[in-house]
Amino acid sequence: MKACVIYGPGDLRVEDRDLPSVGDHDVKIRVRAGGICGSDLHYLIQGRNGDFVIREPLVPGHEFAGEVTEIGAAVTAFQPGDRVTVHPGRSCGHCRPCREGRPNLCQQMFQMGSASRLPHMHGAFCEFVAVDESQCHKVSDDLDFTIAAFAEPLSVALYAAQRAGNLMGQRVLITGAGPIGQLMALAAKRGGAVNVTMTDIQDPCLARAAKIGADQTINTATEAGALEQMAKDIGGFDVAFEVSGATSALNDAIGAVHPGATIVQVGTLPPGPQPILGNRIMGKELDVRGMHRFGNVFPDAVACLDRRQIDVSPILTAVVPMAKAVEAFKMAGDRAHHLKVVIAF
């Protein structure tokens, strides 16, 4: 089968790989659509995603949907022909986080398309994958595979909203208007936020954010002082989601929320120590909460897409065939023109 493989910074190849074997509890899936995530871009451009460094060739991709082609002898919930989207993580079920109901913090997590362990855990940018039955979620026959592939990134946004607590009637700040930032706006609105303000340094991203429902947008590169003035006018934001992964944006959020507010760090910050305004966190008694991947919200994300409760289609800006995967990654990195780019298989 054909597979996309990252060998190092700037080195993406489409090459032949063996078909996956199918164990008793496995489901073999013909991948139909896979979304390019920011982490995939980091692996290709920088050879790393945060603290996770590529040390051997890696098949990326963890946002995907496809069609079941084969099932293991012990599989009972799926049949060939079923359309599914897939939870890319498989937790051990035995470590302390798993026992406490926090499988996203599993100490032995198998996460598709990740270099966090060695050997690396290959992802879904290939024609076929085999995954455990428990990772699969059925979708309706009329749900496009390109939309079903949004289940994973939408889960990130829904989980971030969950980490923030009750958003009903809250004024929300989202720093970073990329794909996850856009989904974060949709998740915040679903949670009852009365007002959503988004910041970025790219006007096209902010224009798209306005179209999906952001109440205000601010270009922090060209509108100096605008965020600070707005925060002053409203008495500070109630909740902030830092989605860009930029240290400066986190500091903006620290300054823009009111005392006692909550900040959720969604974006992956650069590796190593960062210059954070720690004393302002202390002085304003802020709750700064991390989040890693997503908890138990994947079925909720699938339901939101399958029942058309959240419309992610404005975020999908291109569908590119696998043969042009290198071009697809270039497009995904062009934030002036694209948000979510999906590879079709």
Secondary structure, DSSP 8 states (H G I E B T S, - for coil): -EEEEEEETTEEEEEE-------TTEEEEEEEEEE--HHHHHHHHHSEETTEE--S-B----EEEEEEEEE-TT--S--TT-EEEE--EE--S-SHHHHTT-GGG-TT-EETTB-SSSS-B--S-BSEEEEEGGGEEE--TTS-HHHHTTHHHHHHHHHHHHHH---TT-EEEEE--SHHHHHHHHHHHHTT-SEEEEEES-HHHHHHHHHHT-SEEEETTTSTTHHHHHHHHHTSEEEEEE-S--HHHHHHHHHHEEEEEEEEE-S---SS-----HHHHHHTT-EEEE--S-SS-HHHHHHHHHTTSS--GGGEEEEEEGGGHHHHHHHHT-TTT-SEEEEE-
